[in-house]
Amino acid sequence: MLDKIAEKYLKDNTATLEKILKRFKPIFEQVDKLKKATTKLDAANTTAVKDTLTKLTGYYMEIVDILRKIEALKKNKETAYYHTKKVEIENSDTKFVSAPVDKEASLYVADERRVRSILQGKLDACLEGMRTCRTFVHDNKNVNLNPEEN
């Protein structure tokens, strides 16, 4: 049973990961544009702020979905690699030492970790932009509710 699971997760996904990055490139470019635009956004222009917030939220939802899948793939491949190596070592009547196999397993999922980091960076940019826009919207509501304080 373990062999079938390990075989499934130990395949090379490099081409698939590159396709994911290629597919998400337009989204990454839009996130980068919005990131730059957010720093110049007029906080009083609620229409522009809400539009930016809506776009960032949409990009966030697309990125977070694939990010969770990449994280699961990474974890599964790393675990399968570790357990497969452990069984191989134990079957060869050699003492199993966890640390070197941990490092091997970590290296084995380097591509998944790289893609995960790229996705996480874009996700973080979306979140910060969303927080900024929400702050602007909140501040504008307070200004509109208390005009005598301005």
C-alpha positions as CSV (number, residue, x, y, z in Angstrom):
1,M,0.0,0.0,0.0
2,L,2.8,2.5,1.0
3,D,4.6,1.8,-2.3
4,K,1.5,2.8,-4.4
5,I,1.0,5.9,-2.4
6,A,4.7,6.8,-2.5
7,E,4.8,6.1,-6.3
8,K,1.9,8.5,-6.8
9,Y,3.5,11.4,-4.9
10,L,7.1,10.8,-5.9
11,K,6.6,11.7,-9.5
12,D,8.2,14.9,-10.9
13,N,5.7,17.8,-11.0
14,T,8.1,20.4,-12.3
15,A,6.4,20.8,-15.6
16,T,3.0,21.1,-13.9
17,L,4.4,23.7,-11.5
18,E,5.8,25.8,-14.3
19,K,2.4,25.6,-16.1
20,I,0.8,26.9,-12.9
21,L,3.2,29.9,-12.7
22,K,2.6,30.6,-16.4
23,R,-1.2,30.4,-16.0
24,F,-1.0,32.8,-13.0
25,K,1.4,35.2,-14.6
26,P,-1.3,37.7,-15.7
27,I,-2.8,37.6,-12.2
28,F,0.6,38.2,-10.7
29,E,1.1,41.2,-13.0
30,Q,-2.3,42.6,-12.1
31,V,-1.5,42.2,-8.4
32,D,1.8,44.0,-8.9
33,K,0.0,46.9,-10.7
34,L,-2.6,47.2,-7.9
35,K,0.2,47.0,-5.3
36,K,1.8,50.1,-6.9
37,A,-1.5,51.8,-7.5
38,T,-2.6,51.3,-3.9
39,T,0.3,53.4,-2.7
40,K,-1.0,56.3,-4.9
41,L,-4.7,55.7,-4.3
42,D,-6.8,58.7,-3.2
43,A,-8.3,57.5,0.0
44,A,-11.3,59.9,-0.5
45,N,-12.2,58.4,-3.8
46,T,-14.4,55.6,-2.5
47,T,-15.2,54.3,-6.0
48,A,-11.6,53.7,-6.8
49,V,-10.9,52.3,-3.4
50,K,-13.8,49.8,-3.6
51,D,-12.9,48.9,-7.2
52,T,-9.3,48.1,-6.1
53,L,-10.6,46.2,-3.1
54,T,-12.9,44.1,-5.3
55,K,-10.1,43.3,-7.7
56,L,-7.6,42.4,-5.0
57,T,-10.3,40.2,-3.3
58,G,-10.9,38.3,-6.6
59,Y,-7.2,37.7,-7.1
60,Y,-6.8,36.6,-3.5
61,M,-9.5,34.0,-3.9
62,E,-7.9,32.6,-7.1
63,I,-4.4,32.5,-5.6
64,V,-5.4,31.0,-2.2
65,D,-7.1,28.1,-3.9
66,I,-4.1,27.0,-5.8
67,L,-1.8,27.8,-2.9
68,R,-3.6,25.3,-0.7
69,K,-3.3,22.7,-3.3
70,I,0.5,23.3,-3.7
71,E,0.9,23.2,0.1
72,A,-0.9,19.8,0.2
73,L,1.1,18.4,-2.7
74,K,4.4,19.5,-1.0
75,K,3.4,18.0,2.3
76,N,2.3,14.7,0.7
77,K,5.4,14.4,-1.5
78,E,7.7,15.2,1.4
79,T,6.0,12.7,3.6
80,A,5.9,10.0,1.0
81,Y,9.6,10.5,0.2
82,Y,10.5,10.4,3.8
83,H,8.6,7.2,4.6
84,T,9.8,5.5,1.4
85,K,13.4,6.2,2.3
86,K,12.8,5.1,5.8
87,V,11.5,1.7,4.7
88,E,14.3,1.3,2.2
89,I,16.9,2.0,4.9
90,E,15.3,-0.2,7.5
91,N,14.9,-3.1,5.0
92,S,18.7,-2.9,4.3
93,D,19.4,-3.6,7.9
94,T,21.0,-0.1,8.4
95,K,20.2,2.1,11.3
96,F,17.7,4.8,10.3
97,V,18.8,8.3,11.2
98,S,16.0,10.8,10.6
99,A,17.9,14.1,10.1
100,P,19.6,13.2,6.7
101,V,16.4,11.8,5.3
102,D,14.5,15.0,6.5
103,K,17.0,17.1,4.5
104,E,16.6,14.8,1.4
105,A,12.9,15.0,1.6
106,S,13.0,18.8,1.9
107,L,15.3,19.0,-1.1
108,Y,13.0,16.7,-3.0
109,V,10.1,19.3,-2.7
110,A,12.2,22.3,-3.5
111,D,10.2,23.2,-6.6
112,E,6.9,23.0,-4.7
113,R,8.3,25.2,-2.0
114,R,9.5,27.7,-4.6
115,V,6.1,27.9,-6.2
116,R,4.4,28.0,-2.8
117,S,6.6,31.0,-1.8
118,I,5.8,32.9,-5.0
119,L,2.1,32.3,-4.5
120,Q,2.4,33.2,-0.8
121,G,4.1,36.5,-1.7
122,K,1.4,37.5,-4.1
123,L,-1.3,36.5,-1.6
124,D,0.4,38.6,1.1
125,A,0.4,41.6,-1.4
126,C,-3.3,41.1,-2.0
127,L,-4.0,41.0,1.8
128,E,-2.1,44.1,2.5
129,G,-3.8,46.0,-0.3
130,M,-7.2,44.7,0.9
131,R,-6.4,45.9,4.4
132,T,-5.4,49.3,3.1
133,C,-8.5,49.7,1.0
134,R,-10.7,48.6,4.0
135,T,-9.0,51.2,6.2
136,F,-9.7,53.8,3.5
137,V,-13.4,52.8,3.3
138,H,-13.7,52.7,7.1
139,D,-12.1,56.1,7.5
140,N,-14.4,57.6,4.7
141,K,-17.5,56.2,6.5
142,N,-16.4,57.9,9.7
143,V,-15.7,61.2,7.9
144,N,-19.1,61.1,6.2
145,L,-20.9,60.2,9.5
146,N,-19.2,63.0,11.5
147,P,-18.8,66.0,9.0
148,E,-18.7,68.5,11.8
149,E,-15.4,67.0,13.1
150,N,-13.7,67.8,9.8
